[in-house]
Amino acid sequence: MLHFTCDMCGQSLNGERYEVRVDVRPAFDPDELDEIDLDLDHLDEIAATIDQMESTGDFELTDCGVKSFRYDLCPHCRERYTQDPLGQDTLKRVSFSQN
């Protein structure tokens, strides 16, 4: 038998639970091309990137792939999440002492 706990508060989820799925992916608007995009020599850009990688020895590329996350929430945390999914209100409430 599967056991679920709320990923926000840690409460055991025996009955009602909610699933949150988040996909983070690069944004690409193929319909928005301008003159700069058409004038670029993409082979020159690739060659320049390879030259830079060889000169610095940094062969790690930025991971731009899709990242998927899945969370289980209790009803209370679901309500909190839907009100502030990015946690912006929580960040505003954090205050530090004036040391």
Beta strands, then each sheet from edge to edge (+ up, - down):
strand 1: 4-5
strand 2: 12-13
strand 3: 18-24
strand 4: 67-73
sheet 1: 1+ 2-
sheet 2: 3+ 4-
end
